[in-house]
Amino acid sequence: MRTPWNLDDLEVIGYANVLTESTLPSIVPPVFRLKADHTRAFLPPFSISEGFLWNATEVPVTELEELRDASEITLFHSAFPAQGDYELWVDQAFEYHYQPSGDARQALSRIAAESIGNAEAALARGDIEEADRLSGVAISADSRRVEPLAIKAAIRRMKKDANAEHLMAKLAARALDEGSFALLVGGYCRMTQAKSAPVMHQLPAQSAMCGMAALSVN
């Protein structure tokens, strides 16, 4: 096991990813640097527990610059102190946020809920591509929600892409049974065709809603 590092001795200088618009918002793993020696940096995979960074890979700063130039990591213009029980995430405008984990999860949950509502509205007016994009935003923000998977499945059904629809059902199976997911997908299809009210009101009180209640709690 590598020597653990106290987070009080570290600062955040970037994150180990290069994001595109289609992958936002997203929680990202920080790149750390030793406050007392700016030539020593630390990359994932690692774990953070009890105020310590465990099992990180130490690299020289020169290697970080090579990784940045190869579009494998993103470096910030300025550093800020590392904190225990914080999350680093990037919003849809490519702005980064370093917040207590609970605050970060709540912010992402709000983005997911707003994106789902906007995706449903896009479906209702027949804007399939916008609904598809917004459901992707919701999935990036909160992968526990099943509604955006159902929206994507409905769109794939309308495009006669059975394989992609089946994939959405498999992803949703961790939280929702197959029959309830099929009802949700069918309702979203009808929403587009008839410009009807949101499908959630048409679902049985059992099955889908039970699973979704657990998913939407942060």
C-alpha positions in Angstrom: 0.0 0.0 0.0 1.3 3.5 -0.9 1.8 6.0 1.8 -1.4 7.9 2.6 -1.3 11.7 2.3 -3.1 14.0 4.6 -5.6 16.2 2.6 -4.5 19.2 4.7 -1.1 18.9 2.9 -2.6 18.8 -0.6 -4.3 21.2 -3.0 -6.5 20.6 -6.1 -4.9 21.6 -9.4 -7.3 19.9 -11.9 -9.2 16.8 -12.6 -8.4 13.5 -14.3 -10.7 13.8 -17.3 -11.4 15.9 -20.4 -15.1 16.5 -20.7 -17.3 17.3 -23.7 -20.7 19.0 -23.7 -22.4 15.6 -24.0 -20.9 14.3 -20.7 -21.9 17.3 -18.6 -22.6 17.8 -15.7 -20.2 15.3 -14.2 -18.4 14.5 -11.0 -14.7 14.3 -11.7 -11.7 12.9 -9.7 -9.3 15.6 -8.6 -5.7 15.9 -9.5 -3.8 16.8 -6.3 -0.5 18.5 -5.6 1.6 18.7 -2.5 1.4 22.2 -1.1 5.0 22.1 0.2 6.5 20.7 -3.0 4.8 21.7 -6.3 6.8 19.2 -8.3 4.9 16.3 -6.7 1.3 15.5 -7.9 -1.1 12.7 -7.3 -3.5 11.0 -9.8 -6.3 8.5 -9.5 -7.3 5.8 -9.0 -7.3 6.5 -5.3 -9.7 6.6 -2.4 -10.3 9.3 0.2 -11.1 8.4 3.7 -10.8 10.0 7.2 -9.1 13.0 5.7 -6.4 11.0 3.9 -5.7 10.3 0.3 -5.0 6.6 -0.2 -3.2 4.6 -2.9 -2.8 7.5 -5.3 -0.2 7.4 -8.1 2.5 10.0 -7.6 3.8 11.7 -10.8 6.1 14.6 -11.5 4.5 17.8 -12.6 6.3 17.5 -16.0 4.2 14.3 -16.6 1.0 16.2 -15.7 1.8 18.7 -18.4 2.2 15.8 -20.9 -1.1 14.3 -19.9 -2.8 17.7 -20.2 -1.3 18.2 -23.7 -2.5 14.7 -24.6 -6.0 15.7 -23.5 -6.1 13.1 -20.7 -6.5 15.5 -17.8 -7.6 19.1 -17.2 -5.5 21.5 -15.2 -6.8 24.7 -13.5 -5.2 28.1 -13.8 -5.0 28.3 -10.0 -5.0 25.8 -7.1 -7.2 25.6 -4.0 -6.9 23.6 -0.8 -8.1 20.0 -0.7 -11.0 19.2 1.6 -12.3 16.0 3.2 -15.8 14.8 2.1 -15.9 17.2 -0.8 -16.8 16.5 -4.4 -15.4 18.1 -7.5 -17.9 18.5 -10.4 -18.3 20.4 -13.6 -21.5 22.0 -14.8 -23.0 22.4 -18.2 -21.1 25.6 -18.7 -17.7 23.8 -18.0 -17.5 25.7 -14.7 -16.1 23.6 -11.9 -17.4 23.4 -8.3 -15.7 22.0 -5.2 -18.4 21.5 -2.6 -19.3 19.3 0.4 -20.5 16.0 -1.0 -24.1 16.6 0.2 -24.3 20.0 -1.4 -22.8 18.7 -4.7 -25.3 15.8 -4.8 -28.2 18.1 -4.2 -27.1 20.5 -6.9 -26.8 17.6 -9.4 -30.2 16.2 -8.3 -31.8 19.6 -9.1 -30.1 19.7 -12.5 -31.4 16.2 -13.2 -35.0 17.0 -12.1 -35.0 20.2 -14.2 -33.6 18.4 -17.2 -36.2 15.7 -17.0 -39.0 18.3 -16.8 -37.6 20.1 -19.8 -37.1 16.8 -21.7 -40.8 15.9 -21.1 -41.8 19.4 -22.4 -39.7 18.9 -25.5 -41.3 15.5 -26.1 -44.8 17.0 -25.7 -44.0 19.6 -28.4 -42.4 17.0 -30.7 -38.8 18.1 -30.3 -37.2 14.7 -30.2 -33.6 15.7 -30.5 -33.9 18.2 -27.7 -35.6 15.7 -25.5 -32.8 13.2 -26.2 -30.1 15.8 -25.3 -31.8 16.8 -22.1 -32.3 13.2 -21.0 -28.6 12.8 -21.5 -28.0 15.8 -19.2 -30.3 14.2 -16.6 -28.4 10.9 -16.7 -25.1 12.6 -16.3 -26.4 14.6 -13.4 -28.0 11.7 -11.6 -27.6 8.2 -13.0 -30.1 6.8 -10.5 -33.1 8.4 -12.2 -35.1 6.1 -14.5 -37.2 8.7 -16.3 -34.4 9.9 -18.6 -33.7 6.3 -19.5 -37.3 5.8 -20.4 -37.3 9.0 -22.5 -34.3 7.7 -24.4 -35.9 4.3 -24.8 -39.1 5.9 -26.2 -37.1 7.9 -28.7 -35.2 4.8 -29.7 -38.5 2.9 -30.1 -39.8 5.7 -32.4 -36.5 5.4 -34.4 -37.0 1.6 -34.5 -33.7 1.0 -32.7 -34.7 -2.0 -30.7 -31.2 -2.8 -29.5 -30.7 0.7 -28.0 -34.2 0.5 -26.4 -33.3 -2.9 -24.8 -30.1 -1.4 -23.4 -32.1 1.4 -21.7 -34.3 -1.2 -20.2 -31.3 -3.1 -18.9 -29.9 0.0 -17.3 -33.2 0.8 -15.6 -33.6 -2.8 -14.3 -31.6 -2.0 -11.2 -34.4 0.2 -10.0 -37.6 -0.6 -11.9 -39.2 -3.9 -13.0 -39.5 -4.6 -16.7 -43.3 -4.1 -16.9 -43.3 -0.8 -15.2 -40.5 0.5 -17.3 -42.4 -0.6 -20.4 -45.4 1.4 -19.2 -43.2 4.4 -18.7 -41.7 4.1 -22.1 -45.1 3.6 -23.8 -46.5 6.7 -22.0 -43.6 8.8 -23.3 -44.2 7.6 -26.8 -47.9 8.5 -26.5 -46.9 11.9 -25.1 -45.1 12.7 -28.3 -47.7 11.4 -30.6 -50.7 13.0 -28.9 -48.9 15.9 -27.1 -50.5 14.6 -24.0 -49.8 15.3 -20.3 -46.7 13.8 -18.7 -46.9 10.1 -18.5 -46.0 9.9 -14.8 -49.7 10.5 -14.0 -50.7 7.4 -16.0 -48.6 4.9 -14.1 -50.0 2.5 -11.5 -49.3 3.7 -8.0 -47.3 0.5 -7.4 -44.2 -0.7 -9.2 -42.5 2.3 -10.9 -43.1 4.9 -8.3 -41.9 2.7 -5.5 -38.5 2.4 -7.2 -38.3 6.0 -8.2 -39.0 7.3 -4.7 -35.8 5.7 -3.6 -33.9 6.9 -6.6 -34.7 10.5 -6.2 -33.7 10.8 -2.6 -30.1 12.1 -2.4 
